[in-house]
Amino acid sequence: MRHYTILRILLAGFFLYFAWPYIPEASSNLELTFWGAWLTFFLVVMGANFATLLQISRPPVMEQEELKARNTDNY
């Protein structure tokens, strides 16, 4: 299910593409705090998705493939 990870990376990059021109225009302290928090969240999202893509960490539970073992009754 690597395609979900790639789609999340592309979506985060798309959001950064639209946000990047507005970041240097921040003038007040509140705006700087918002963009700092937004960029921090962006880096966390990108790092987690790259870790999943490079198989450094396990994918989310919904994306893990379940191995179905054959259940036999051995007495």
C-alpha positions, 0 to 999 in steps of 0.5 A: 500500500505504498501508493497511499504514502506517496499520495499523502506526500504529494498532498502535503507538497501541494499544500506547501506549494500554495502556502509558501508565497504567504509565509514571508508576508507574515508581519505580526507575532501571531502570524509568525507563530501560525506559520511556524506551527504549520511548518512544524506540522508539515515536517512531521507529516513529511517525515512520518510518510518518508519513514513509512515509504522507506520502511523504517516504521510500520504503516498505519494499521488500516494499511497493514496487510493481514496474513490469514493463517489457515485455522486447523483443528489438530487434536 
